[in-house]
Amino acid sequence: MHTKSSTAPGNGGITTISVVGWHNVGKTAFVERLLEVLKRRGMRVATIKHARSEFDIDREGTDTWRYRHAGSSVVMISAPGRVAMIEERDDDAELEELLARLPAGMDLAIIEGFKRHRGPKIEVTTRQAWTADGRITPEGQLLALVSDDLEADAAEAPLFRRNDVEGVLTLLEELGIISPTAGE
C-alpha cells in the first residue's frame, strides 16, 4: 500500500489524491461526499476532473462565449467571489500543469480520472466492474477501495462503503496524507 502523499510542484507542493474507477461506478458522488466533509473541517480543496471527450461549460450568447467563438484562445471572467478561465488548446493538458495553475493556499487537490497519474489513489468500484474489468490502480498506488457490494476478502486494500467518508479520511490521516487539523 502507498503511504506517502503526492505533492505537486509550482503551487507550494499541494497534496493530491486521485479517485479513479471505471465509468459509472460512483466516483463523482463519492468525491461530492468527501468534499462536503472536508469543507466542514475548514479545508480548502480543489478538484480537477479529466473528461474523456470534449465539454463546454460556457453558454451560447454570453460575452465569454462570443469572445471564444471570435477567436480568443483564453477567456477569463471574474465576479465577486468567483473566477473562471476557459482555454482552447490542441492537446490534453498534463495534470502537473493543471496543478501548477491552482491558487496558493489550497490544502488538498482531489483528482477524478487521470488514471495514469502516478500518485495515491482511492478506487471506487462495484462487484460487477471488479469482476469484469479488474482493478485500475497500479501496484503500490492503491490506498483504499470504495464499494457497497465488493466483499472484503476480494479487496486488495482497506475496503470502505460509499457512505464511510470519515473512515476514508481517518485512513488518509493515518497515512500522513492529510492532517487531522488541516484547515484549522
DRENKOL-152856 format. One record per residue: residue in three letters; z, x negated, y negated of N, C-alpha, C, CB in turn. Coordinates in steps of 0.2 Angstrom, whole numbers, plus 5000, padded with zeros to 4 digits. Glycine has a CB too. Layout:
! DRENKOL-152856
ALAZXYZXYZXYZXY
...
//
This chain:
! DRENKOL-152856
MET500049965006500050005000500049964994500650055000
HIS499649984989499649944982500349954979499049974978
THR500549904976501249904972501149884965501749864976
LYS500649864963500649844956500149884952500449764955
SER500249904946499849944942499249904940500149974936
SER498749944938498149914935498149924927497449944937
THR498049864924498049874917497349854914498549824914
ALA497249884908496549874905496649824899496249944903
PRO496149774899496149734893495849764887495749674895
GLY496049744881495649764875496049824872495049784877
ASN496549854875496949904871497649894873496649974874
GLY497849834873498549824874498749824882499049874871
GLY498249824886498349824893498649894896498849774895
ILE498349944894498650014896498650014903498150074893
THR499150044906499250064913498750114915499950074915
THR498450104921498050164924498150174931497250134923
ILE498050244932498050264939497450304940498750304941
SER497150304946496550344947496750404952495950304950
VAL496450454950496450514955495750524958496750584951
VAL495650514964495050524967495050574973494850454970
GLY494450594975494450644981493750664981494950694980
TRP493550694987492850724987492850784983492750744995
HIS492250804982492050864977492450924980491350884977
ASN492750964975493051024976493751024980492651074979
VAL494050974980494750964984495350974979494750904987
GLY495250984973495851004968496050944964496351024972
LYS495650894963495850844958496050864951495250784958
THR495650904948495750924941496350964941495150964939
ALA496451004945497151044945497751004946497051104950
PHE497650954950498250904951498350864945498050864957
VAL497850844942497850804936498150844930497150774933
GLU497950904930498250954925499050954926497951024925
ARG499250964932499950974933500350904931500150984941
LEU500050844933500350784931500350774923499850724933
LEU499850794920499850794913500450834910499150814910
GLU500550894912501050944910501750904910501051004913
VAL501850874916502550844917502550784912502650834924
LEU502050744912502150684908502150694901501450644909
LYS501850754899501950774892502650794890501450824890
ARG502950834895503650854894504050794893503850904899
ARG503950744897504350674897504150634890504150634903
GLY503750664886503650624880503050574880504250594877
MET502750564886502250514886501550534883502050494894
ARG501250484880500550494878500050464883500450444871
VAL499750514886499250504891498550514890499450544897
ALA498150474891497350484890497150494897497050414888
THR496550534897496250554903495450534902496250624905
ILE495250504908494450484907494150514914494350404907
LYS493650554913493350584919492650564919493350664918
HIS492450544926491750524927491450584930491750464932
ALA490850604926490450654929489850634933490150704922
ARG489650664938489150644942488450664939489150684949
SER488450704934487750724931487850724923487450784934
GLU487350744920487350754913487850804911486650764910
PHE488150804905488550854902488450864895489350844904
ASP488750914892488650924885489350954882488050964882
ILE489650924878490250964875490150984868490850914875
ASP489550974866489351004859489051074860488950954855
ARG489051104854488751174854488151174850489251224852
GLU487551204852486951214848487051244842486451254852
GLY486751214836486851234830487351204825486951314830
THR487851174829488451144825488151084821489051124829
ASP488451054816488151004812488150944817488650984806
THR488650924821488550864825488050874830489250864829
TRP487950934833487350944837486650934834487351014840
ARG486650954828486050944824485950874822486050984817
TYR486450834821486450764820486150724826487050734817
ARG486450744832486250714838485450724839486650734844
HIS485250784838484650804840484150784835484550884840
ALA484350764829483950724824483850654825484250744817
GLY484250624830484150554832484850514831483650524827
SER485350534829485950494829486150474835486550534825
SER486250404836486550384843487250394844486350304843
VAL487650394839488350414839488550464834488750344839
VAL488850514836489150564831489850564832488750634833
MET490250564826490950574826491150634822491350504824
ILE491650664824491950724820492650714820491650794823
SER492950724814493650714813493950784809493850654809
ALA494450804811494850854808495550844808494650924811
PRO495950874804496650864805496950874812497150914800
GLY497150824816497450824822496950814828497750894823
ARG496350804826495850794832495250744830495550854835
VAL495050704834494450664833493950664839494650584831
ALA493350664839492950664844492350624843492650734846
MET492050594848491450554847490950564853491650474847
ILE490350574852489850584857489350524856489450654856
GLU489250484861488750434861488150444866489150364862
GLU487550444863486950444868486850374870486350474864
ARG486750364877486650304880486150304885487250264882
ASP485850254887485350254893485750234900484850204891
ASP486350214899486650194905487350224906486850114905
ASP487650214912488350244913488850194911488350264921
ALA489250214906489750174904490250144909490150214898
GLU490450084908490850054913491550074911490849974913
LEU492050084916492650114915493050064910493050114921
GLU492949994911493349954907493149954899493149874909
GLU492549974898492349984891492650044888491549994891
LEU492650104892492950164890493750154889492850214895
LEU494050114893494750104892494950064886495050064898
ALA494450014884494549974878494450014872494049914878
ARG494150074872494050114867494650164865493450154868
LEU495050164870495650214869496050184863496050214875
PRO496350234860496850214854497450184856497050274850
ALA497750144852498350104854498950154855498550054848
GLY499450134858500050174859500050224865500150214853
MET499450224869499450264875499950234880498750274878
ASP500350274884500750254889500450244896501350304890
LEU499850284897499550284903498850314902499950324908
ALA498450294906497750324907497650354914497150274905
ILE497550414915497350444921496650444922497750514922
ILE496350424927495650414928495450464934495350344929
GLU494950514932494750554938494050534939494750634936
GLY493950514946493250494948493250414948492750524943
PHE492750384946492650314946492950284952493050284940
LYS492650314958492950294964492950224966492550334970
ARG492450184963492350114964492850074960491650094963
HIS493150104955493650064951494150034956493950114946
ARG494349964955494749934959495449934956494549854960
GLY495849994957496450004954496850044959496450024947
PRO497450064957497850104961497650174961498650104959
LYS497650204967497350274967497750324971496650274971
ILE497750384968498050444972497450484974498550484967
GLU497450494981496850534984497050604985496650494990
VAL496750644982496850724983496350744989496750764977
THR496550774994496150794999496350855003496150735005
THR495950875007496050935012495950915019495650995010
ARG496250955023496150935030495450935032496550985035
GLN495050985030494350985031493950925028494051045028
ALA494050905022493750845019493950785023493950835012
TRP494650775024494850715028494550705035495650725029
THR494450765038494150765045493450745044494350825049
ALA493050785040492350775039492150715036492050835036
ASP492450695030492150645026492650575026492150665019
GLY493250585029493650525029493950515022493350465031
ARG494350455022494650435016494150395011495250385017
ILE494250405004493850374999494050304997493750424993
THR494750304997495050244994495050184999495850264992
PRO494850124996494850065000495550045002494450014996
GLU495550005007496149975009496549935003496049925015
GLY497149945003497549914998497549944991497249844997
GLN497250004990497250034984497550104984496550044981
LEU497750124990497950194991498750194989497850224998
LEU498950234984499650244983499950304986499750254975
ALA499550354986499850424989499250464991500350454984
LEU499350514995498950564997499250634994498750565005
VAL498850674992499050744990498650794993498950744982
SER498950834997498650885001499150935003498250855007
ASP498851005003499351055006499251075013499151115002
ASP498751045016498551055023498550995028497951105024
LEU498550935025498550875029499250865033498350815025
GLU499250855039499850835042500050765041499750845050
ALA500750755040501050695038500850635043501750705038
ASP500750655050500550605054499850575053500650625061
ALA499450615050498750595048498750545042498350655048
ALA499250555038499250515032499350445033499850545027
GLU498950405029499050335029499450305023498350305029
ALA499750345019500150335013500650385012499750315007
PRO501150385008501550435007501150505005502050425001
LEU501350555008500950625008501450665003500850655015
PHE501050694998501450744994501050814994501450714987
ARG501350864993501050934992500750934985501550994994
ARG500250974984499950984977500450994971499451034977
ASN501051034973501451054968502051004967501751124969
ASP502050954971502650904971502450844966502750874978
VAL502350864960502150814955502750764953501950854948
GLU503350794953503950754952503950704958504550794952
GLY503850724964503850674969503350614968503750704976
VAL502750634966502250584965502450534959501550614963
LEU502750564954502950524948503550484950503150574942
THR504050504955504550464957504250404961505050504962
LEU503750414965503450354968503150304963502850384973
LEU502750334958502450284953503050244950502050324948
GLU503650274948504150244945504450194950504750294944
GLU504550204957504750164961504350104962504850194968
LEU503650114962503150054962503050014956502550084964
GLY503450034950503350004944502750014940503449934945
ILE502450074942501850094938501950124932501350134943
ILE502450174932502650204926503450194925502450284926
SER503650194919504350184918504750254918504450144911
PRO505250264921505650324920505850344913506250324924
THR505850294908505950304901505350304897506550254899
ALA504750294900504150294896504150354891503550294900
GLY503950344885503850394880504450414877503550454884
GLU505050384879505650404875505750354869506250404880
//
